[in-house]
């Protein structure tokens, strides 16, 4: 029983709260879009931005308190992926991002996850590298910018909404490029896992 209690560290609790609030974000964002409701659009942006920022918080708590757990290592990347894809799928459903953008990002996650599973079965751990972390950060900033644009647009602040939209789109293109490059780098660095030594 003691082992079960040990997983409920402050860092893991933050991660669980992040996951729990993803459906809240999706509901608020969907209703805001349907009703073209400015306060709800602002709320959706603030919720998403807060959830994105807490990605750094749970990692900091785990490292600073010396409470890095296997449960946290398992759950934190899942929280990141759920947060990214919940936002992307909402944007896709309303035509704000292209289907190929979602496909590239989703395909990369499936392929890298499969690579990690094969490596794990051989007793090898493939950790996230700096390029992969940069990809996640740029993607989340881009998504925050998209939802800021939607909030500004719903509020009728069009002079600011236009530049924010361009920023969101530009950052998403950078995120797609980083997604491809980081995915290729994972496979190159772990080519022995797939093709043998």
FIKOLZA-1660 file (N, C-alpha, C; in steps of 0.1 Angstrom, whole numbers, plus 5000, padded with zeros to 4 digits):
% residues 197
   i   px   py   pz ch aa at
   1 5008 4988 5000  A  X  N
   1 5000 5000 5000  A  X CA
   1 5009 5013 5000  A  X  C
   2 5020 5012 5006  A  X  N
   2 5029 5023 5007  A  X CA
   2 5033 5028 4993  A  X  C
   3 5036 5018 4984  A  X  N
   3 5040 5021 4970  A  X CA
   3 5029 5029 4963  A  X  C
   4 5016 5025 4966  A  X  N
   4 5005 5032 4959  A  X CA
   4 5004 5046 4963  A  X  C
   5 5007 5049 4976  A  X  N
   5 5006 5063 4981  A  X CA
   5 5018 5071 4975  A  X  C
   6 5029 5065 4973  A  X  N
   6 5041 5072 4968  A  X CA
   6 5039 5078 4955  A  X  C
   7 5030 5073 4947  A  X  N
   7 5028 5079 4933  A  X CA
   7 5020 5092 4934  A  X  C
   8 5013 5095 4945  A  X  N
   8 5006 5108 4946  A  X CA
   8 5014 5119 4951  A  X  C
   9 5024 5122 4943  A  X  N
   9 5033 5133 4946  A  X CA
   9 5027 5146 4941  A  X  C
  10 5031 5158 4946  A  X  N
  10 5026 5170 4940  A  X CA
  10 5027 5171 4925  A  X  C
  11 5038 5167 4919  A  X  N
  11 5039 5167 4905  A  X CA
  11 5029 5158 4898  A  X  C
  12 5027 5146 4903  A  X  N
  12 5017 5137 4896  A  X CA
  12 5003 5142 4898  A  X  C
  13 5000 5149 4909  A  X  N
  13 4987 5155 4911  A  X CA
  13 4984 5166 4901  A  X  C
  14 4995 5174 4899  A  X  N
  14 4993 5185 4889  A  X CA
  14 4991 5178 4875  A  X  C
  15 4998 5168 4872  A  X  N
  15 4996 5161 4859  A  X CA
  15 4982 5156 4858  A  X  C
  16 4977 5150 4868  A  X  N
  16 4963 5144 4868  A  X CA
  16 4953 5156 4867  A  X  C
  17 4955 5167 4873  A  X  N
  17 4946 5178 4872  A  X CA
  17 4946 5183 4858  A  X  C
  18 4958 5184 4852  A  X  N
  18 4959 5188 4837  A  X CA
  18 4950 5179 4829  A  X  C
  19 4951 5166 4831  A  X  N
  19 4943 5157 4822  A  X CA
  19 4928 5159 4825  A  X  C
  20 4924 5161 4838  A  X  N
  20 4910 5162 4842  A  X CA
  20 4904 5175 4836  A  X  C
  21 4912 5185 4834  A  X  N
  21 4907 5198 4829  A  X CA
  21 4906 5199 4813  A  X  C
  22 4912 5189 4806  A  X  N
  22 4912 5189 4792  A  X CA
  22 4897 5188 4786  A  X  C
  23 4889 5179 4792  A  X  N
  23 4875 5179 4787  A  X CA
  23 4868 5193 4790  A  X  C
  24 4871 5199 4801  A  X  N
  24 4865 5212 4805  A  X CA
  24 4869 5222 4794  A  X  C
  25 4882 5222 4790  A  X  N
  25 4887 5231 4780  A  X CA
  25 4879 5229 4767  A  X  C
  26 4878 5216 4763  A  X  N
  26 4871 5213 4750  A  X CA
  26 4857 5217 4750  A  X  C
  27 4850 5215 4761  A  X  N
  27 4835 5219 4762  A  X CA
  27 4834 5234 4761  A  X  C
  28 4842 5241 4768  A  X  N
  28 4842 5256 4768  A  X CA
  28 4845 5261 4754  A  X  C
  29 4856 5256 4748  A  X  N
  29 4860 5260 4735  A  X CA
  29 4849 5257 4724  A  X  C
  30 4843 5245 4725  A  X  N
  30 4833 5242 4715  A  X CA
  30 4821 5251 4716  A  X  C
  31 4816 5253 4729  A  X  N
  31 4804 5262 4731  A  X CA
  31 4807 5276 4726  A  X  C
  32 4819 5281 4729  A  X  N
  32 4824 5294 4725  A  X CA
  32 4823 5296 4710  A  X  C
  33 4827 5286 4703  A  X  N
  33 4827 5286 4688  A  X CA
  33 4813 5286 4683  A  X  C
  34 4805 5277 4688  A  X  N
  34 4791 5276 4684  A  X CA
  34 4783 5289 4686  A  X  C
  35 4785 5295 4697  A  X  N
  35 4777 5307 4701  A  X CA
  35 4784 5320 4697  A  X  C
  36 4797 5319 4693  A  X  N
  36 4805 5330 4690  A  X CA
  36 4805 5339 4702  A  X  C
  37 4808 5333 4714  A  X  N
  37 4807 5339 4727  A  X CA
  37 4821 5344 4731  A  X  C
  38 4823 5357 4733  A  X  N
  38 4836 5363 4736  A  X CA
  38 4841 5359 4750  A  X  C
  39 4833 5360 4761  A  X  N
  39 4837 5356 4774  A  X CA
  39 4841 5341 4774  A  X  C
  40 4834 5332 4768  A  X  N
  40 4837 5318 4768  A  X CA
  40 4850 5316 4759  A  X  C
  41 4852 5323 4748  A  X  N
  41 4864 5322 4740  A  X CA
  41 4876 5326 4748  A  X  C
  42 4875 5337 4756  A  X  N
  42 4886 5341 4765  A  X CA
  42 4888 5331 4775  A  X  C
  43 4878 5325 4781  A  X  N
  43 4879 5314 4791  A  X CA
  43 4887 5302 4785  A  X  C
  44 4883 5298 4773  A  X  N
  44 4890 5287 4766  A  X CA
  44 4904 5290 4764  A  X  C
  45 4908 5302 4760  A  X  N
  45 4922 5305 4758  A  X CA
  45 4929 5305 4772  A  X  C
  46 4923 5310 4782  A  X  N
  46 4930 5311 4795  A  X CA
  46 4932 5297 4801  A  X  C
  47 4922 5288 4799  A  X  N
  47 4923 5274 4804  A  X CA
  47 4934 5267 4797  A  X  C
  48 4934 5269 4783  A  X  N
  48 4945 5262 4775  A  X CA
  48 4959 5267 4779  A  X  C
  49 4960 5280 4780  A  X  N
  49 4973 5286 4783  A  X CA
  49 4978 5281 4797  A  X  C
  50 4969 5280 4807  A  X  N
  50 4972 5276 4820  A  X CA
  50 4976 5261 4820  A  X  C
  51 4969 5253 4813  A  X  N
  51 4972 5238 4812  A  X CA
  51 4986 5237 4805  A  X  C
  52 4989 5245 4795  A  X  N
  52 5002 5244 4788  A  X CA
  52 5013 5248 4797  A  X  C
  53 5011 5258 4805  A  X  N
  53 5022 5263 4814  A  X CA
  53 5025 5253 4825  A  X  C
  54 5014 5246 4829  A  X  N
  54 5016 5236 4840  A  X CA
  54 5025 5224 4836  A  X  C
  55 5027 5223 4823  A  X  N
  55 5036 5212 4818  A  X CA
  55 5050 5214 4824  A  X  C
  56 5054 5226 4825  A  X  N
  56 5067 5229 4832  A  X CA
  56 5066 5228 4847  A  X  C
  57 5055 5231 4853  A  X  N
  57 5053 5230 4867  A  X CA
  57 5055 5216 4873  A  X  C
  58 5048 5206 4866  A  X  N
  58 5049 5193 4872  A  X CA
  58 5063 5187 4871  A  X  C
  59 5070 5190 4859  A  X  N
  59 5084 5186 4858  A  X CA
  59 5093 5192 4868  A  X  C
  60 5091 5205 4871  A  X  N
  60 5099 5212 4881  A  X CA
  60 5097 5207 4895  A  X  C
  61 5085 5204 4898  A  X  N
  61 5081 5199 4911  A  X CA
  61 5088 5185 4913  A  X  C
  62 5087 5177 4903  A  X  N
  62 5093 5163 4904  A  X CA
  62 5108 5163 4906  A  X  C
  63 5114 5172 4898  A  X  N
  63 5129 5173 4899  A  X CA
  63 5134 5179 4912  A  X  C
  64 5127 5191 4915  A  X  N
  64 5132 5198 4927  A  X CA
  64 5129 5191 4940  A  X  C
  65 5119 5182 4941  A  X  N
  65 5116 5175 4953  A  X CA
  65 5122 5161 4953  A  X  C
  66 5128 5157 4942  A  X  N
  66 5134 5144 4941  A  X CA
  66 5123 5133 4941  A  X  C
  67 5112 5136 4934  A  X  N
  67 5101 5127 4934  A  X CA
  67 5097 5123 4920  A  X  C
  68 5107 5120 4912  A  X  N
  68 5105 5114 4899  A  X CA
  68 5100 5100 4900  A  X  C
  69 5088 5097 4895  A  X  N
  69 5083 5083 4896  A  X CA
  69 5080 5078 4882  A  X  C
  70 5079 5064 4881  A  X  N
  70 5076 5058 4869  A  X CA
  70 5062 5062 4864  A  X  C
  71 5053 5064 4874  A  X  N
  71 5039 5068 4871  A  X CA
  71 5039 5082 4864  A  X  C
  72 5048 5091 4869  A  X  N
  72 5049 5104 4863  A  X CA
  72 5055 5104 4850  A  X  C
  73 5065 5095 4848  A  X  N
  73 5071 5094 4834  A  X CA
  73 5061 5088 4824  A  X  C
  74 5052 5080 4829  A  X  N
  74 5042 5074 4820  A  X CA
  74 5031 5085 4817  A  X  C
  75 5027 5092 4828  A  X  N
  75 5015 5100 4826  A  X CA
  75 5018 5114 4820  A  X  C
  76 5030 5120 4822  A  X  N
  76 5032 5133 4818  A  X CA
  76 5032 5134 4802  A  X  C
  77 5039 5125 4795  A  X  N
  77 5038 5126 4780  A  X CA
  77 5024 5124 4775  A  X  C
  78 5016 5115 4782  A  X  N
  78 5002 5113 4778  A  X CA
  78 4994 5126 4780  A  X  C
  79 4996 5133 4791  A  X  N
  79 4990 5146 4793  A  X CA
  79 4993 5156 4782  A  X  C
  80 5006 5157 4778  A  X  N
  80 5010 5166 4767  A  X CA
  80 5003 5162 4754  A  X  C
  81 5003 5150 4751  A  X  N
  81 4997 5145 4738  A  X CA
  81 4982 5148 4738  A  X  C
  82 4975 5145 4749  A  X  N
  82 4960 5148 4750  A  X CA
  82 4958 5163 4749  A  X  C
  83 4966 5171 4755  A  X  N
  83 4964 5185 4755  A  X CA
  83 4966 5191 4740  A  X  C
  84 4976 5186 4734  A  X  N
  84 4979 5190 4720  A  X CA
  84 4968 5186 4710  A  X  C
  85 4964 5173 4711  A  X  N
  85 4954 5168 4702  A  X CA
  85 4940 5172 4704  A  X  C
  86 4937 5175 4717  A  X  N
  86 4923 5180 4720  A  X CA
  86 4922 5194 4713  A  X  C
  87 4932 5202 4714  A  X  N
  87 4932 5216 4708  A  X CA
  87 4932 5215 4693  A  X  C
  88 4941 5206 4687  A  X  N
  88 4942 5204 4673  A  X CA
  88 4929 5199 4667  A  X  C
  89 4923 5189 4673  A  X  N
  89 4910 5184 4667  A  X CA
  89 4899 5194 4667  A  X  C
  90 4898 5202 4678  A  X  N
  90 4888 5212 4678  A  X CA
  90 4890 5222 4667  A  X  C
  91 4903 5226 4665  A  X  N
  91 4906 5236 4654  A  X CA
  91 4903 5230 4640  A  X  C
  92 4907 5217 4639  A  X  N
  92 4904 5210 4626  A  X CA
  92 4889 5209 4623  A  X  C
  93 4881 5206 4634  A  X  N
  93 4867 5204 4631  A  X CA
  93 4860 5217 4626  A  X  C
  94 4866 5229 4629  A  X  N
  94 4861 5241 4625  A  X CA
  94 4869 5248 4613  A  X  C
  95 4878 5240 4608  A  X  N
  95 4886 5244 4596  A  X CA
  95 4897 5254 4599  A  X  C
  96 4901 5255 4611  A  X  N
  96 4912 5265 4614  A  X CA
  96 4926 5260 4611  A  X  C
  97 4927 5246 4611  A  X  N
  97 4940 5240 4607  A  X CA
  97 4937 5230 4596  A  X  C
  98 4947 5227 4588  A  X  N
  98 4946 5217 4578  A  X CA
  98 4947 5203 4583  A  X  C
  99 4941 5194 4576  A  X  N
  99 4941 5180 4581  A  X CA
  99 4955 5174 4580  A  X  C
 100 4963 5179 4570  A  X  N
 100 4976 5174 4569  A  X CA
 100 4985 5177 4580  A  X  C
 101 4983 5189 4587  A  X  N
 101 4990 5193 4598  A  X CA
 101 4988 5183 4610  A  X  C
 102 4975 5180 4612  A  X  N
 102 4972 5171 4622  A  X CA
 102 4977 5157 4619  A  X  C
 103 4977 5153 4607  A  X  N
 103 4982 5140 4603  A  X CA
 103 4997 5138 4605  A  X  C
 104 5004 5149 4601  A  X  N
 104 5019 5148 4603  A  X CA
 104 5022 5147 4618  A  X  C
 105 5016 5155 4626  A  X  N
 105 5019 5155 4641  A  X CA
 105 5014 5142 4647  A  X  C
 106 5003 5137 4643  A  X  N
 106 4997 5124 4649  A  X CA
 106 5006 5112 4644  A  X  C
 107 5010 5112 4631  A  X  N
 107 5018 5101 4626  A  X CA
 107 5031 5100 4633  A  X  C
 108 5037 5112 4636  A  X  N
 108 5050 5112 4643  A  X CA
 108 5049 5106 4657  A  X  C
 109 5038 5110 4664  A  X  N
 109 5036 5105 4677  A  X CA
 109 5034 5090 4677  A  X  C
 110 5027 5085 4668  A  X  N
 110 5025 5070 4667  A  X CA
 110 5038 5063 4664  A  X  C
 111 5046 5068 4655  A  X  N
 111 5058 5062 4651  A  X CA
 111 5068 5062 4662  A  X  C
 112 5070 5073 4668  A  X  N
 112 5080 5074 4679  A  X CA
 112 5075 5066 4691  A  X  C
 113 5062 5065 4694  A  X  N
 113 5057 5057 4705  A  X CA
 113 5060 5042 4702  A  X  C
 114 5058 5038 4689  A  X  N
 114 5061 5024 4685  A  X CA
 114 5076 5021 4687  A  X  C
 115 5084 5031 4683  A  X  N
 115 5099 5029 4684  A  X CA
 115 5102 5027 4699  A  X  C
 116 5097 5035 4707  A  X  N
 116 5100 5034 4722  A  X CA
 116 5095 5021 4727  A  X  C
 117 5084 5016 4723  A  X  N
 117 5079 5003 4728  A  X CA
 117 5088 4992 4723  A  X  C
 118 5093 4992 4711  A  X  N
 118 5102 4982 4706  A  X CA
 118 5116 4983 4714  A  X  C
 119 5120 4995 4716  A  X  N
 119 5133 4997 4724  A  X CA
 119 5131 4992 4738  A  X  C
 120 5119 4995 4744  A  X  N
 120 5117 4991 4758  A  X CA
 120 5117 4975 4759  A  X  C
 121 5111 4969 4749  A  X  N
 121 5111 4954 4749  A  X CA
 121 5125 4948 4749  A  X  C
 122 5135 4956 4744  A  X  N
 122 5149 4952 4744  A  X CA
 122 5157 4958 4756  A  X  C
 123 5149 4963 4765  A  X  N
 123 5156 4969 4777  A  X CA
 123 5162 4982 4775  A  X  C
 124 5158 4989 4765  A  X  N
 124 5165 5002 4762  A  X CA
 124 5154 5013 4763  A  X  C
 125 5158 5025 4769  A  X  N
 125 5149 5036 4771  A  X CA
 125 5153 5047 4761  A  X  C
 126 5143 5052 4754  A  X  N
 126 5146 5063 4744  A  X CA
 126 5139 5076 4751  A  X  C
 127 5147 5084 4757  A  X  N
 127 5142 5096 4763  A  X CA
 127 5140 5107 4753  A  X  C
 128 5131 5117 4758  A  X  N
 128 5129 5128 4749  A  X CA
 128 5141 5137 4748  A  X  C
 129 5145 5141 4736  A  X  N
 129 5157 5150 4735  A  X CA
 129 5152 5165 4734  A  X  C
 130 5162 5173 4732  A  X  N
 130 5160 5188 4732  A  X CA
 130 5151 5192 4720  A  X  C
 131 5153 5185 4709  A  X  N
 131 5146 5189 4697  A  X CA
 131 5131 5185 4699  A  X  C
 132 5129 5173 4705  A  X  N
 132 5115 5169 4707  A  X CA
 132 5108 5178 4717  A  X  C
 133 5115 5182 4727  A  X  N
 133 5109 5191 4737  A  X CA
 133 5106 5205 4731  A  X  C
 134 5115 5209 4722  A  X  N
 134 5113 5222 4715  A  X CA
 134 5101 5221 4706  A  X  C
 135 5099 5209 4699  A  X  N
 135 5087 5207 4691  A  X CA
 135 5074 5208 4699  A  X  C
 136 5074 5202 4711  A  X  N
 136 5062 5203 4719  A  X CA
 136 5059 5217 4724  A  X  C
 137 5070 5224 4728  A  X  N
 137 5068 5238 4733  A  X CA
 137 5063 5247 4722  A  X  C
 138 5069 5246 4710  A  X  N
 138 5064 5255 4698  A  X CA
 138 5050 5251 4695  A  X  C
 139 5046 5238 4695  A  X  N
 139 5033 5234 4692  A  X CA
 139 5023 5240 4701  A  X  C
 140 5026 5240 4714  A  X  N
 140 5017 5245 4725  A  X CA
 140 5016 5260 4724  A  X  C
 141 5027 5267 4721  A  X  N
 141 5026 5282 4720  A  X CA
 141 5018 5285 4707  A  X  C
 142 5019 5278 4697  A  X  N
 142 5011 5280 4685  A  X CA
 142 4996 5278 4688  A  X  C
 143 4993 5268 4695  A  X  N
 143 4979 5265 4698  A  X CA
 143 4973 5276 4708  A  X  C
 144 4982 5280 4717  A  X  N
 144 4977 5291 4726  A  X CA
 144 4974 5304 4717  A  X  C
 145 4983 5306 4707  A  X  N
 145 4981 5318 4698  A  X CA
 145 4968 5316 4690  A  X  C
 146 4965 5304 4686  A  X  N
 146 4952 5302 4678  A  X CA
 146 4940 5305 4687  A  X  C
 147 4941 5300 4700  A  X  N
 147 4929 5303 4708  A  X CA
 147 4928 5317 4713  A  X  C
 148 4940 5324 4714  A  X  N
 148 4940 5338 4716  A  X CA
 148 4933 5346 4704  A  X  C
 149 4937 5341 4692  A  X  N
 149 4930 5347 4680  A  X CA
 149 4915 5346 4681  A  X  C
 150 4911 5334 4684  A  X  N
 150 4896 5331 4685  A  X CA
 150 4890 5340 4696  A  X  C
 151 4896 5342 4707  A  X  N
 151 4891 5351 4717  A  X CA
 151 4890 5366 4712  A  X  C
 152 4901 5370 4706  A  X  N
 152 4901 5384 4701  A  X CA
 152 4891 5386 4690  A  X  C
 153 4890 5376 4681  A  X  N
 153 4880 5376 4670  A  X CA
 153 4865 5377 4676  A  X  C
 154 4863 5369 4686  A  X  N
 154 4849 5368 4692  A  X CA
 154 4846 5382 4699  A  X  C
 155 4857 5388 4704  A  X  N
 155 4855 5401 4711  A  X CA
 155 4855 5413 4702  A  X  C
 156 4857 5410 4689  A  X  N
 156 4857 5421 4679  A  X CA
 156 4869 5429 4678  A  X  C
 157 4880 5424 4684  A  X  N
 157 4893 5431 4684  A  X CA
 157 4901 5427 4671  A  X  C
 158 4896 5431 4660  A  X  N
 158 4901 5426 4647  A  X CA
 158 4915 5430 4644  A  X  C
 159 4919 5443 4648  A  X  N
 159 4932 5448 4645  A  X CA
 159 4943 5439 4651  A  X  C
 160 4941 5434 4663  A  X  N
 160 4950 5425 4669  A  X CA
 160 4949 5411 4665  A  X  C
 161 4936 5407 4662  A  X  N
 161 4934 5393 4659  A  X CA
 161 4941 5388 4646  A  X  C
 162 4942 5397 4636  A  X  N
 162 4949 5394 4624  A  X CA
 162 4964 5390 4626  A  X  C
 163 4972 5399 4632  A  X  N
 163 4986 5395 4635  A  X CA
 163 4987 5383 4643  A  X  C
 164 4978 5381 4653  A  X  N
 164 4979 5369 4662  A  X CA
 164 4977 5356 4653  A  X  C
 165 4967 5357 4644  A  X  N
 165 4965 5346 4635  A  X CA
 165 4977 5342 4627  A  X  C
 166 4984 5352 4621  A  X  N
 166 4996 5350 4613  A  X CA
 166 5007 5344 4622  A  X  C
 167 5008 5349 4634  A  X  N
 167 5018 5343 4643  A  X CA
 167 5015 5328 4646  A  X  C
 168 5002 5325 4649  A  X  N
 168 4998 5312 4652  A  X CA
 168 5001 5302 4640  A  X  C
 169 4998 5307 4628  A  X  N
 169 5000 5299 4616  A  X CA
 169 5015 5297 4614  A  X  C
 170 5023 5307 4615  A  X  N
 170 5037 5306 4613  A  X CA
 170 5043 5296 4623  A  X  C
 171 5039 5298 4636  A  X  N
 171 5045 5289 4646  A  X CA
 171 5040 5274 4643  A  X  C
 172 5028 5272 4638  A  X  N
 172 5024 5259 4635  A  X CA
 172 5032 5253 4624  A  X  C
 173 5036 5261 4614  A  X  N
 173 5045 5256 4603  A  X CA
 173 5058 5252 4609  A  X  C
 174 5064 5260 4618  A  X  N
 174 5076 5257 4625  A  X CA
 174 5075 5244 4633  A  X  C
 175 5063 5242 4640  A  X  N
 175 5061 5230 4647  A  X CA
 175 5061 5218 4638  A  X  C
 176 5055 5219 4627  A  X  N
 176 5054 5208 4617  A  X CA
 176 5068 5204 4613  A  X  C
 177 5076 5214 4609  A  X  N
 177 5090 5211 4605  A  X CA
 177 5098 5205 4616  A  X  C
 178 5096 5210 4629  A  X  N
 178 5103 5204 4640  A  X CA
 178 5098 5189 4643  A  X  C
 179 5085 5187 4640  A  X  N
 179 5079 5174 4642  A  X CA
 179 5086 5164 4633  A  X  C
 180 5087 5168 4620  A  X  N
 180 5094 5159 4610  A  X CA
 180 5108 5156 4614  A  X  C
 181 5116 5167 4616  A  X  N
 181 5130 5166 4619  A  X CA
 181 5133 5158 4632  A  X  C
 182 5125 5161 4642  A  X  N
 182 5127 5154 4655  A  X CA
 182 5124 5139 4654  A  X  C
 183 5113 5137 4646  A  X  N
 183 5109 5123 4644  A  X CA
 183 5120 5115 4636  A  X  C
 184 5125 5121 4626  A  X  N
 184 5136 5115 4618  A  X CA
 184 5148 5113 4627  A  X  C
 185 5151 5123 4636  A  X  N
 185 5163 5122 4644  A  X CA
 185 5161 5110 4654  A  X  C
 186 5149 5108 4660  A  X  N
 186 5147 5097 4669  A  X CA
 186 5150 5084 4662  A  X  C
 187 5145 5082 4649  A  X  N
 187 5147 5070 4642  A  X CA
 187 5162 5068 4638  A  X  C
 188 5169 5079 4635  A  X  N
 188 5183 5078 4631  A  X CA
 188 5191 5074 4643  A  X  C
 189 5189 5080 4654  A  X  N
 189 5196 5077 4667  A  X CA
 189 5193 5063 4672  A  X  C
 190 5181 5058 4669  A  X  N
 190 5178 5045 4674  A  X CA
 190 5176 5035 4662  A  X  C
 191 5184 5037 4651  A  X  N
 191 5182 5029 4639  A  X CA
 191 5186 5014 4642  A  X  C
 192 5195 5012 4652  A  X  N
 192 5198 4998 4656  A  X CA
 192 5187 4991 4662  A  X  C
 193 5177 4998 4668  A  X  N
 193 5165 4992 4673  A  X CA
 193 5156 4986 4663  A  X  C
 194 5155 4993 4651  A  X  N
 194 5146 4989 4640  A  X CA
 194 5154 4979 4631  A  X  C
 195 5166 4983 4627  A  X  N
 195 5173 4976 4617  A  X CA
 195 5184 4966 4622  A  X  C
 196 5186 4966 4635  A  X  N
 196 5196 4958 4641  A  X CA
 196 5210 4965 4640  A  X  C
 197 5219 4959 4647  A  X  N
 197 5232 4965 4648  A  X CA
 197 5241 4962 4636  A  X  C
% end
